[in-house]
Amino acid sequence: MNNLLIESRARAQTVRVSAEELIVELDDGRTISVPLAWFPRLLNGTPDERENWRLIGGGEGIHWPDLDEDIEVRHLLAGIPSQEGQRSLEKWLQKRGQ
């Protein structure tokens, strides 16, 4: 059986963001935690901005409107950090005054 297919069906149910990690509870009972450093926009966001998230695609992803960040559950399961380029991140940080 193709494990990637099974894992791609997992959906996020709840999300927590601490000072050091992103924690996502899935509908299949698993909990994933990854270093916040994997997602620089979350890392540089305020606690209020990190708490303002919503599920997208029926839980296939998570969106943070204040940070313009989208993370797919399948990427978390595959261990794929943010793919944002340094130039884009620097431009975003400049816009925020950081």
Gaussian input, Z-matrix of N, CA and C with variables (Angstrom, degrees):
# hf/3-21g

backbone

0 1
 N
 C     1     B1
 C     2     B2     1     A1
 N     3     B3     2     A2     1     D1
 C     4     B4     3     A3     2     D2
 C     5     B5     4     A4     3     D3
 N     6     B6     5     A5     4     D4
 C     7     B7     6     A6     5     D5
 C     8     B8     7     A7     6     D6
 N     9     B9     8     A8     7     D7
 C    10    B10     9     A9     8     D8
 C    11    B11    10    A10     9     D9
 N    12    B12    11    A11    10    D10
 C    13    B13    12    A12    11    D11
 C    14    B14    13    A13    12    D12
 N    15    B15    14    A14    13    D13
 C    16    B16    15    A15    14    D14
 C    17    B17    16    A16    15    D15
 N    18    B18    17    A17    16    D16
 C    19    B19    18    A18    17    D17
 C    20    B20    19    A19    18    D18
 N    21    B21    20    A20    19    D19
 C    22    B22    21    A21    20    D20
 C    23    B23    22    A22    21    D21
 N    24    B24    23    A23    22    D22
 C    25    B25    24    A24    23    D23
 C    26    B26    25    A25    24    D24
 N    27    B27    26    A26    25    D25
 C    28    B28    27    A27    26    D26
 C    29    B29    28    A28    27    D27
 N    30    B30    29    A29    28    D28
 C    31    B31    30    A30    29    D29
 C    32    B32    31    A31    30    D30
 N    33    B33    32    A32    31    D31
 C    34    B34    33    A33    32    D32
 C    35    B35    34    A34    33    D33
 N    36    B36    35    A35    34    D34
 C    37    B37    36    A36    35    D35
 C    38    B38    37    A37    36    D36
 N    39    B39    38    A38    37    D37
 C    40    B40    39    A39    38    D38
 C    41    B41    40    A40    39    D39
 N    42    B42    41    A41    40    D40
 C    43    B43    42    A42    41    D41
 C    44    B44    43    A43    42    D42
 N    45    B45    44    A44    43    D43
 C    46    B46    45    A45    44    D44
 C    47    B47    46    A46    45    D45
 N    48    B48    47    A47    46    D46
 C    49    B49    48    A48    47    D47
 C    50    B50    49    A49    48    D48
 N    51    B51    50    A50    49    D49
 C    52    B52    51    A51    50    D50
 C    53    B53    52    A52    51    D51
 N    54    B54    53    A53    52    D52
 C    55    B55    54    A54    53    D53
 C    56    B56    55    A55    54    D54
 N    57    B57    56    A56    55    D55
 C    58    B58    57    A57    56    D56
 C    59    B59    58    A58    57    D57
 N    60    B60    59    A59    58    D58
 C    61    B61    60    A60    59    D59
 C    62    B62    61    A61    60    D60
 N    63    B63    62    A62    61    D61
 C    64    B64    63    A63    62    D62
 C    65    B65    64    A64    63    D63
 N    66    B66    65    A65    64    D64
 C    67    B67    66    A66    65    D65
 C    68    B68    67    A67    66    D66
 N    69    B69    68    A68    67    D67
 C    70    B70    69    A69    68    D68
 C    71    B71    70    A70    69    D69
 N    72    B72    71    A71    70    D70
 C    73    B73    72    A72    71    D71
 C    74    B74    73    A73    72    D72
 N    75    B75    74    A74    73    D73
 C    76    B76    75    A75    74    D74
 C    77    B77    76    A76    75    D75
 N    78    B78    77    A77    76    D76
 C    79    B79    78    A78    77    D77
 C    80    B80    79    A79    78    D78
 N    81    B81    80    A80    79    D79
 C    82    B82    81    A81    80    D80
 C    83    B83    82    A82    81    D81
 N    84    B84    83    A83    82    D82
 C    85    B85    84    A84    83    D83
 C    86    B86    85    A85    84    D84
 N    87    B87    86    A86    85    D85
 C    88    B88    87    A87    86    D86
 C    89    B89    88    A88    87    D87
 N    90    B90    89    A89    88    D88
 C    91    B91    90    A90    89    D89
 C    92    B92    91    A91    90    D90
 N    93    B93    92    A92    91    D91
 C    94    B94    93    A93    92    D92
 C    95    B95    94    A94    93    D93
 N    96    B96    95    A95    94    D94
 C    97    B97    96    A96    95    D95
 C    98    B98    97    A97    96    D96
 N    99    B99    98    A98    97    D97
 C   100   B100    99    A99    98    D98
 C   101   B101   100   A100    99    D99
 N   102   B102   101   A101   100   D100
 C   103   B103   102   A102   101   D101
 C   104   B104   103   A103   102   D102
 N   105   B105   104   A104   103   D103
 C   106   B106   105   A105   104   D104
 C   107   B107   106   A106   105   D105
 N   108   B108   107   A107   106   D106
 C   109   B109   108   A108   107   D107
 C   110   B110   109   A109   108   D108
 N   111   B111   110   A110   109   D109
 C   112   B112   111   A111   110   D110
 C   113   B113   112   A112   111   D111
 N   114   B114   113   A113   112   D112
 C   115   B115   114   A114   113   D113
 C   116   B116   115   A115   114   D114
 N   117   B117   116   A116   115   D115
 C   118   B118   117   A117   116   D116
 C   119   B119   118   A118   117   D117
 N   120   B120   119   A119   118   D118
 C   121   B121   120   A120   119   D119
 C   122   B122   121   A121   120   D120
 N   123   B123   122   A122   121   D121
 C   124   B124   123   A123   122   D122
 C   125   B125   124   A124   123   D123
 N   126   B126   125   A125   124   D124
 C   127   B127   126   A126   125   D125
 C   128   B128   127   A127   126   D126
 N   129   B129   128   A128   127   D127
 C   130   B130   129   A129   128   D128
 C   131   B131   130   A130   129   D129
 N   132   B132   131   A131   130   D130
 C   133   B133   132   A132   131   D131
 C   134   B134   133   A133   132   D132
 N   135   B135   134   A134   133   D133
 C   136   B136   135   A135   134   D134
 C   137   B137   136   A136   135   D135
 N   138   B138   137   A137   136   D136
 C   139   B139   138   A138   137   D137
 C   140   B140   139   A139   138   D138
 N   141   B141   140   A140   139   D139
 C   142   B142   141   A141   140   D140
 C   143   B143   142   A142   141   D141
 N   144   B144   143   A143   142   D142
 C   145   B145   144   A144   143   D143
 C   146   B146   145   A145   144   D144
 N   147   B147   146   A146   145   D145
 C   148   B148   147   A147   146   D146
 C   149   B149   148   A148   147   D147
 N   150   B150   149   A149   148   D148
 C   151   B151   150   A150   149   D149
 C   152   B152   151   A151   150   D150
 N   153   B153   152   A152   151   D151
 C   154   B154   153   A153   152   D152
 C   155   B155   154   A154   153   D153
 N   156   B156   155   A155   154   D154
 C   157   B157   156   A156   155   D155
 C   158   B158   157   A157   156   D156
 N   159   B159   158   A158   157   D157
 C   160   B160   159   A159   158   D158
 C   161   B161   160   A160   159   D159
 N   162   B162   161   A161   160   D160
 C   163   B163   162   A162   161   D161
 C   164   B164   163   A163   162   D162
 N   165   B165   164   A164   163   D163
 C   166   B166   165   A165   164   D164
 C   167   B167   166   A166   165   D165
 N   168   B168   167   A167   166   D166
 C   169   B169   168   A168   167   D167
 C   170   B170   169   A169   168   D168
 N   171   B171   170   A170   169   D169
 C   172   B172   171   A171   170   D170
 C   173   B173   172   A172   171   D171
 N   174   B174   173   A173   172   D172
 C   175   B175   174   A174   173   D173
 C   176   B176   175   A175   174   D174
 N   177   B177   176   A176   175   D175
 C   178   B178   177   A177   176   D176
 C   179   B179   178   A178   177   D177
 N   180   B180   179   A179   178   D178
 C   181   B181   180   A180   179   D179
 C   182   B182   181   A181   180   D180
 N   183   B183   182   A182   181   D181
 C   184   B184   183   A183   182   D182
 C   185   B185   184   A184   183   D183
 N   186   B186   185   A185   184   D184
 C   187   B187   186   A186   185   D185
 C   188   B188   187   A187   186   D186
 N   189   B189   188   A188   187   D187
 C   190   B190   189   A189   188   D188
 C   191   B191   190   A190   189   D189
 N   192   B192   191   A191   190   D190
 C   193   B193   192   A192   191   D191
 C   194   B194   193   A193   192   D192
 N   195   B195   194   A194   193   D193
 C   196   B196   195   A195   194   D194
 C   197   B197   196   A196   195   D195
 N   198   B198   197   A197   196   D196
 C   199   B199   198   A198   197   D197
 C   200   B200   199   A199   198   D198
 N   201   B201   200   A200   199   D199
 C   202   B202   201   A201   200   D200
 C   203   B203   202   A202   201   D201
 N   204   B204   203   A203   202   D202
 C   205   B205   204   A204   203   D203
 C   206   B206   205   A205   204   D204
 N   207   B207   206   A206   205   D205
 C   208   B208   207   A207   206   D206
 C   209   B209   208   A208   207   D207
 N   210   B210   209   A209   208   D208
 C   211   B211   210   A210   209   D209
 C   212   B212   211   A211   210   D210
 N   213   B213   212   A212   211   D211
 C   214   B214   213   A213   212   D212
 C   215   B215   214   A214   213   D213
 N   216   B216   215   A215   214   D214
 C   217   B217   216   A216   215   D215
 C   218   B218   217   A217   216   D216
 N   219   B219   218   A218   217   D217
 C   220   B220   219   A219   218   D218
 C   221   B221   220   A220   219   D219
 N   222   B222   221   A221   220   D220
 C   223   B223   222   A222   221   D221
 C   224   B224   223   A223   222   D222
 N   225   B225   224   A224   223   D223
 C   226   B226   225   A225   224   D224
 C   227   B227   226   A226   225   D225
 N   228   B228   227   A227   226   D226
 C   229   B229   228   A228   227   D227
 C   230   B230   229   A229   228   D228
 N   231   B231   230   A230   229   D229
 C   232   B232   231   A231   230   D230
 C   233   B233   232   A232   231   D231
 N   234   B234   233   A233   232   D232
 C   235   B235   234   A234   233   D233
 C   236   B236   235   A235   234   D234
 N   237   B237   236   A236   235   D235
 C   238   B238   237   A237   236   D236
 C   239   B239   238   A238   237   D237
 N   240   B240   239   A239   238   D238
 C   241   B241   240   A240   239   D239
 C   242   B242   241   A241   240   D240
 N   243   B243   242   A242   241   D241
 C   244   B244   243   A243   242   D242
 C   245   B245   244   A244   243   D243
 N   246   B246   245   A245   244   D244
 C   247   B247   246   A246   245   D245
 C   248   B248   247   A247   246   D246
 N   249   B249   248   A248   247   D247
 C   250   B250   249   A249   248   D248
 C   251   B251   250   A250   249   D249
 N   252   B252   251   A251   250   D250
 C   253   B253   252   A252   251   D251
 C   254   B254   253   A253   252   D252
 N   255   B255   254   A254   253   D253
 C   256   B256   255   A255   254   D254
 C   257   B257   256   A256   255   D255
 N   258   B258   257   A257   256   D256
 C   259   B259   258   A258   257   D257
 C   260   B260   259   A259   258   D258
 N   261   B261   260   A260   259   D259
 C   262   B262   261   A261   260   D260
 C   263   B263   262   A262   261   D261
 N   264   B264   263   A263   262   D262
 C   265   B265   264   A264   263   D263
 C   266   B266   265   A265   264   D264
 N   267   B267   266   A266   265   D265
 C   268   B268   267   A267   266   D266
 C   269   B269   268   A268   267   D267
 N   270   B270   269   A269   268   D268
 C   271   B271   270   A270   269   D269
 C   272   B272   271   A271   270   D270
 N   273   B273   272   A272   271   D271
 C   274   B274   273   A273   272   D272
 C   275   B275   274   A274   273   D273
 N   276   B276   275   A275   274   D274
 C   277   B277   276   A276   275   D275
 C   278   B278   277   A277   276   D276
 N   279   B279   278   A278   277   D277
 C   280   B280   279   A279   278   D278
 C   281   B281   280   A280   279   D279
 N   282   B282   281   A281   280   D280
 C   283   B283   282   A282   281   D281
 C   284   B284   283   A283   282   D282
 N   285   B285   284   A284   283   D283
 C   286   B286   285   A285   284   D284
 C   287   B287   286   A286   285   D285
 N   288   B288   287   A287   286   D286
 C   289   B289   288   A288   287   D287
 C   290   B290   289   A289   288   D288
 N   291   B291   290   A290   289   D289
 C   292   B292   291   A291   290   D290
 C   293   B293   292   A292   291   D291

   B1=1.4462
   B2=1.5250
   B3=1.2997
   B4=1.4574
   B5=1.5238
   B6=1.3464
   B7=1.4607
   B8=1.5256
   B9=1.3293
   B10=1.4521
   B11=1.5247
   B12=1.3119
   B13=1.4628
   B14=1.5197
   B15=1.3121
   B16=1.4684
   B17=1.5192
   B18=1.3182
   B19=1.4554
   B20=1.5194
   B21=1.3179
   B22=1.4538
   B23=1.5256
   B24=1.3190
   B25=1.4638
   B26=1.5280
   B27=1.3129
   B28=1.4639
   B29=1.5241
   B30=1.3221
   B31=1.4601
   B32=1.5318
   B33=1.3223
   B34=1.4595
   B35=1.5201
   B36=1.3263
   B37=1.4610
   B38=1.5232
   B39=1.3231
   B40=1.4586
   B41=1.5221
   B42=1.3140
   B43=1.4642
   B44=1.5203
   B45=1.3224
   B46=1.4650
   B47=1.5183
   B48=1.3139
   B49=1.4527
   B50=1.5221
   B51=1.3308
   B52=1.4612
   B53=1.5302
   B54=1.3000
   B55=1.4677
   B56=1.5237
   B57=1.3439
   B58=1.4542
   B59=1.5188
   B60=1.3544
   B61=1.4545
   B62=1.5278
   B63=1.3320
   B64=1.4573
   B65=1.5235
   B66=1.3286
   B67=1.4601
   B68=1.5209
   B69=1.3309
   B70=1.4558
   B71=1.5270
   B72=1.3339
   B73=1.4591
   B74=1.5202
   B75=1.3329
   B76=1.4622
   B77=1.5160
   B78=1.3178
   B79=1.4685
   B80=1.5196
   B81=1.3404
   B82=1.4678
   B83=1.5246
   B84=1.3376
   B85=1.4578
   B86=1.5234
   B87=1.3176
   B88=1.4641
   B89=1.5180
   B90=1.3302
   B91=1.4533
   B92=1.5191
   B93=1.3162
   B94=1.4647
   B95=1.5173
   B96=1.3154
   B97=1.4656
   B98=1.5189
   B99=1.3333
   B100=1.4651
   B101=1.5197
   B102=1.3277
   B103=1.4695
   B104=1.5250
   B105=1.3115
   B106=1.4524
   B107=1.5253
   B108=1.3109
   B109=1.4684
   B110=1.5271
   B111=1.3234
   B112=1.4654
   B113=1.5245
   B114=1.3341
   B115=1.4625
   B116=1.5240
   B117=1.3297
   B118=1.4705
   B119=1.5232
   B120=1.3178
   B121=1.4707
   B122=1.5215
   B123=1.3200
   B124=1.4610
   B125=1.5240
   B126=1.3101
   B127=1.4628
   B128=1.5253
   B129=1.3294
   B130=1.4604
   B131=1.5285
   B132=1.3013
   B133=1.4581
   B134=1.5158
   B135=1.3102
   B136=1.4589
   B137=1.5378
   B138=1.3226
   B139=1.4721
   B140=1.5326
   B141=1.3344
   B142=1.4721
   B143=1.5277
   B144=1.3290
   B145=1.4651
   B146=1.5251
   B147=1.3086
   B148=1.4743
   B149=1.5179
   B150=1.3252
   B151=1.4652
   B152=1.5222
   B153=1.3175
   B154=1.4650
   B155=1.5269
   B156=1.3147
   B157=1.4650
   B158=1.5280
   B159=1.3318
   B160=1.4682
   B161=1.5231
   B162=1.3186
   B163=1.4513
   B164=1.5196
   B165=1.3284
   B166=1.4622
   B167=1.5252
   B168=1.3120
   B169=1.4631
   B170=1.5095
   B171=1.3279
   B172=1.4633
   B173=1.5174
   B174=1.3231
   B175=1.4638
   B176=1.5146
   B177=1.3345
   B178=1.4712
   B179=1.5251
   B180=1.3193
   B181=1.4544
   B182=1.5108
   B183=1.3380
   B184=1.4585
   B185=1.5196
   B186=1.3251
   B187=1.4712
   B188=1.5250
   B189=1.3366
   B190=1.4554
   B191=1.5281
   B192=1.3454
   B193=1.4615
   B194=1.5251
   B195=1.3181
   B196=1.4686
   B197=1.5274
   B198=1.3310
   B199=1.4609
   B200=1.5227
   B201=1.3240
   B202=1.4654
   B203=1.5361
   B204=1.3299
   B205=1.4727
   B206=1.5187
   B207=1.3169
   B208=1.4619
   B209=1.5205
   B210=1.3401
   B211=1.4644
   B212=1.5190
   B213=1.3247
   B214=1.4582
   B215=1.5224
   B216=1.3235
   B217=1.4620
   B218=1.5236
   B219=1.3260
   B220=1.4706
   B221=1.5318
   B222=1.3245
   B223=1.4673
   B224=1.5192
   B225=1.3205
   B226=1.4616
   B227=1.5279
   B228=1.3284
   B229=1.4651
   B230=1.5240
   B231=1.3173
   B232=1.4632
   B233=1.5276
   B234=1.3381
   B235=1.4613
   B236=1.5195
   B237=1.3314
   B238=1.4603
   B239=1.5272
   B240=1.3336
   B241=1.4635
   B242=1.5301
   B243=1.3151
   B244=1.4627
   B245=1.5186
   B246=1.3151
   B247=1.4571
   B248=1.5349
   B249=1.3287
   B250=1.4616
   B251=1.5207
   B252=1.3069
   B253=1.4569
   B254=1.5233
   B255=1.3186
   B256=1.4606
   B257=1.5280
   B258=1.3135
   B259=1.4720
   B260=1.5365
   B261=1.3233
   B262=1.4538
   B263=1.5291
   B264=1.3270
   B265=1.4622
   B266=1.5291
   B267=1.3216
   B268=1.4640
   B269=1.5285
   B270=1.3189
   B271=1.4609
   B272=1.5300
   B273=1.3222
   B274=1.4554
   B275=1.5253
   B276=1.3305
   B277=1.4696
   B278=1.5289
   B279=1.3233
   B280=1.4684
   B281=1.5218
   B282=1.3052
   B283=1.4734
   B284=1.5271
   B285=1.3325
   B286=1.4613
   B287=1.5223
   B288=1.3413
   B289=1.4581
   B290=1.5126
   B291=1.3383
   B292=1.4662
   B293=1.5030
   A1=108.68
   A2=116.53
   A3=122.62
   A4=109.94
   A5=117.09
   A6=121.46
   A7=112.37
   A8=117.60
   A9=120.39
   A10=110.35
   A11=116.80
   A12=120.65
   A13=110.30
   A14=117.07
   A15=121.00
   A16=109.86
   A17=117.02
   A18=120.64
   A19=112.17
   A20=117.57
   A21=119.38
   A22=111.85
   A23=117.27
   A24=120.74
   A25=112.15
   A26=117.99
   A27=120.82
   A28=109.55
   A29=115.23
   A30=121.54
   A31=109.66
   A32=115.28
   A33=120.62
   A34=109.45
   A35=115.46
   A36=120.78
   A37=110.98
   A38=115.87
   A39=120.28
   A40=109.23
   A41=114.47
   A42=121.32
   A43=108.15
   A44=115.22
   A45=121.39
   A46=107.15
   A47=115.74
   A48=120.76
   A49=107.36
   A50=115.45
   A51=119.99
   A52=108.06
   A53=116.66
   A54=120.98
   A55=111.41
   A56=117.23
   A57=120.73
   A58=115.82
   A59=117.72
   A60=117.53
   A61=113.12
   A62=112.38
   A63=122.61
   A64=106.24
   A65=116.11
   A66=121.78
   A67=108.45
   A68=116.13
   A69=121.29
   A70=108.80
   A71=115.59
   A72=121.00
   A73=107.91
   A74=115.47
   A75=121.77
   A76=111.24
   A77=114.77
   A78=120.50
   A79=113.07
   A80=117.81
   A81=119.83
   A82=112.35
   A83=116.74
   A84=120.99
   A85=114.90
   A86=117.62
   A87=120.09
   A88=110.88
   A89=113.95
   A90=122.12
   A91=107.07
   A92=115.51
   A93=121.91
   A94=107.47
   A95=116.65
   A96=119.22
   A97=107.28
   A98=114.28
   A99=121.05
   A100=108.22
   A101=116.71
   A102=119.29
   A103=111.14
   A104=115.99
   A105=120.46
   A106=111.08
   A107=116.83
   A108=121.52
   A109=111.59
   A110=118.53
   A111=121.62
   A112=111.68
   A113=116.80
   A114=121.85
   A115=109.27
   A116=117.14
   A117=121.34
   A118=115.02
   A119=117.81
   A120=118.19
   A121=110.82
   A122=117.16
   A123=119.60
   A124=110.25
   A125=116.33
   A126=121.53
   A127=110.86
   A128=117.08
   A129=121.92
   A130=113.27
   A131=117.24
   A132=120.78
   A133=111.99
   A134=114.77
   A135=120.18
   A136=108.34
   A137=117.12
   A138=118.67
   A139=112.49
   A140=117.53
   A141=119.90
   A142=111.37
   A143=117.09
   A144=120.55
   A145=110.97
   A146=117.06
   A147=121.43
   A148=112.04
   A149=116.20
   A150=120.56
   A151=112.49
   A152=117.48
   A153=121.92
   A154=109.46
   A155=115.88
   A156=121.97
   A157=108.75
   A158=113.91
   A159=119.71
   A160=107.90
   A161=115.07
   A162=120.75
   A163=108.72
   A164=116.49
   A165=121.43
   A166=108.69
   A167=115.62
   A168=120.22
   A169=113.43
   A170=116.65
   A171=119.32
   A172=113.12
   A173=117.08
   A174=121.54
   A175=113.35
   A176=117.24
   A177=119.98
   A178=111.47
   A179=115.81
   A180=119.99
   A181=111.48
   A182=114.37
   A183=122.61
   A184=107.07
   A185=115.53
   A186=121.21
   A187=109.46
   A188=115.71
   A189=123.37
   A190=107.29
   A191=118.68
   A192=120.67
   A193=113.76
   A194=118.15
   A195=120.88
   A196=112.24
   A197=116.21
   A198=121.32
   A199=112.56
   A200=116.68
   A201=122.48
   A202=110.30
   A203=115.29
   A204=122.12
   A205=109.67
   A206=115.80
   A207=123.12
   A208=107.87
   A209=116.03
   A210=120.81
   A211=108.34
   A212=115.90
   A213=121.37
   A214=110.47
   A215=116.55
   A216=121.75
   A217=110.28
   A218=117.43
   A219=119.46
   A220=111.65
   A221=117.42
   A222=119.95
   A223=110.83
   A224=116.92
   A225=119.60
   A226=110.49
   A227=116.01
   A228=120.42
   A229=112.03
   A230=116.76
   A231=121.29
   A232=112.52
   A233=117.43
   A234=120.33
   A235=113.26
   A236=116.95
   A237=121.35
   A238=109.31
   A239=117.49
   A240=120.13
   A241=111.18
   A242=116.49
   A243=121.77
   A244=109.99
   A245=115.21
   A246=121.34
   A247=111.11
   A248=116.11
   A249=119.91
   A250=110.39
   A251=115.75
   A252=121.39
   A253=112.00
   A254=115.31
   A255=120.98
   A256=111.63
   A257=117.07
   A258=120.99
   A259=110.89
   A260=116.42
   A261=120.85
   A262=110.75
   A263=116.24
   A264=120.65
   A265=110.61
   A266=117.04
   A267=120.42
   A268=110.79
   A269=117.25
   A270=121.67
   A271=109.92
   A272=117.17
   A273=122.02
   A274=110.50
   A275=116.90
   A276=120.92
   A277=111.16
   A278=116.91
   A279=121.40
   A280=110.94
   A281=115.32
   A282=120.85
   A283=110.81
   A284=116.30
   A285=121.99
   A286=112.23
   A287=117.42
   A288=120.45
   A289=113.52
   A290=116.10
   A291=120.56
   A292=111.08
   D1=143.16
   D2=-177.81
   D3=-80.45
   D4=109.35
   D5=-178.32
   D6=-64.17
   D7=-35.01
   D8=179.86
   D9=-61.58
   D10=-39.40
   D11=178.04
   D12=-63.23
   D13=-43.72
   D14=178.95
   D15=-62.17
   D16=-47.37
   D17=-177.22
   D18=-67.97
   D19=-30.98
   D20=-179.09
   D21=-69.91
   D22=-14.65
   D23=178.83
   D24=-86.16
   D25=-13.68
   D26=179.66
   D27=-66.07
   D28=140.65
   D29=-178.39
   D30=-122.75
   D31=145.14
   D32=175.52
   D33=-72.52
   D34=143.83
   D35=174.94
   D36=-116.26
   D37=-46.54
   D38=178.33
   D39=-136.62
   D40=156.04
   D41=-176.78
   D42=-135.46
   D43=137.28
   D44=172.44
   D45=-132.81
   D46=144.01
   D47=177.22
   D48=-128.56
   D49=116.08
   D50=175.99
   D51=-95.47
   D52=-174.24
   D53=178.20
   D54=-68.39
   D55=-18.11
   D56=-174.36
   D57=-123.16
   D58=-17.96
   D59=-176.52
   D60=-149.74
   D61=158.65
   D62=173.05
   D63=-102.22
   D64=126.48
   D65=-177.57
   D66=-121.12
   D67=123.10
   D68=-177.23
   D69=-125.04
   D70=124.20
   D71=175.20
   D72=-93.55
   D73=130.45
   D74=-176.72
   D75=-99.82
   D76=160.87
   D77=-178.75
   D78=-71.66
   D79=-10.47
   D80=178.44
   D81=-97.11
   D82=9.36
   D83=176.33
   D84=98.08
   D85=-12.41
   D86=179.12
   D87=-80.44
   D88=155.17
   D89=171.64
   D90=-124.81
   D91=128.96
   D92=179.73
   D93=-108.99
   D94=134.61
   D95=170.94
   D96=-130.44
   D97=135.59
   D98=179.30
   D99=-133.19
   D100=155.01
   D101=179.46
   D102=-63.00
   D103=137.17
   D104=178.06
   D105=-62.30
   D106=-25.84
   D107=178.40
   D108=-60.85
   D109=-19.70
   D110=176.76
   D111=-66.49
   D112=-20.96
   D113=-175.63
   D114=-129.24
   D115=87.04
   D116=-174.07
   D117=-55.48
   D118=-32.36
   D119=178.65
   D120=-66.41
   D121=-40.22
   D122=175.75
   D123=-67.11
   D124=-41.87
   D125=-179.61
   D126=-59.19
   D127=-38.82
   D128=-178.14
   D129=-90.25
   D130=-1.99
   D131=179.01
   D132=-80.44
   D133=159.86
   D134=176.18
   D135=-79.78
   D136=162.18
   D137=176.16
   D138=-55.55
   D139=-39.71
   D140=178.79
   D141=-64.63
   D142=-40.86
   D143=178.63
   D144=-65.57
   D145=-38.11
   D146=179.00
   D147=-67.32
   D148=-32.25
   D149=-179.10
   D150=-78.50
   D151=-15.86
   D152=-178.53
   D153=-91.57
   D154=83.71
   D155=-179.69
   D156=-128.80
   D157=164.06
   D158=172.86
   D159=-147.88
   D160=152.60
   D161=177.26
   D162=-79.27
   D163=142.67
   D164=176.74
   D165=-125.95
   D166=156.16
   D167=178.76
   D168=59.59
   D169=36.88
   D170=179.61
   D171=66.77
   D172=25.56
   D173=179.86
   D174=98.37
   D175=3.27
   D176=176.98
   D177=-70.44
   D178=-19.61
   D179=-179.60
   D180=-151.37
   D181=173.84
   D182=179.98
   D183=-129.39
   D184=137.16
   D185=-178.51
   D186=-123.28
   D187=132.68
   D188=173.44
   D189=-112.54
   D190=99.01
   D191=-175.12
   D192=-62.88
   D193=-36.43
   D194=-178.52
   D195=-68.45
   D196=-23.84
   D197=-176.89
   D198=-108.52
   D199=-2.48
   D200=-176.73
   D201=51.39
   D202=48.68
   D203=-177.14
   D204=-121.87
   D205=133.84
   D206=173.91
   D207=-127.43
   D208=132.46
   D209=178.59
   D210=-129.04
   D211=129.28
   D212=178.58
   D213=-89.12
   D214=137.46
   D215=178.41
   D216=-58.69
   D217=-40.45
   D218=-178.70
   D219=-62.17
   D220=-30.69
   D221=176.13
   D222=-70.79
   D223=-39.12
   D224=176.04
   D225=-61.03
   D226=-44.78
   D227=-179.63
   D228=-64.26
   D229=-32.47
   D230=-179.54
   D231=-86.73
   D232=-4.15
   D233=179.50
   D234=75.61
   D235=30.83
   D236=-178.02
   D237=-98.23
   D238=115.21
   D239=177.25
   D240=-77.56
   D241=-178.41
   D242=178.99
   D243=-52.86
   D244=139.99
   D245=178.41
   D246=-104.05
   D247=12.07
   D248=-179.05
   D249=-67.71
   D250=135.70
   D251=178.94
   D252=-73.54
   D253=156.57
   D254=-178.37
   D255=-60.89
   D256=-40.89
   D257=-179.38
   D258=-61.81
   D259=-44.22
   D260=179.11
   D261=-63.16
   D262=-44.17
   D263=179.47
   D264=-62.62
   D265=-44.41
   D266=-179.75
   D267=-61.97
   D268=-40.64
   D269=178.37
   D270=-63.04
   D271=-42.72
   D272=178.70
   D273=-63.88
   D274=-44.71
   D275=178.82
   D276=-62.11
   D277=-41.36
   D278=177.86
   D279=-60.79
   D280=-44.16
   D281=179.83
   D282=-59.98
   D283=-33.90
   D284=179.29
   D285=-82.50
   D286=-9.12
   D287=-177.89
   D288=80.13
   D289=26.24
   D290=179.75
   D291=-105.01

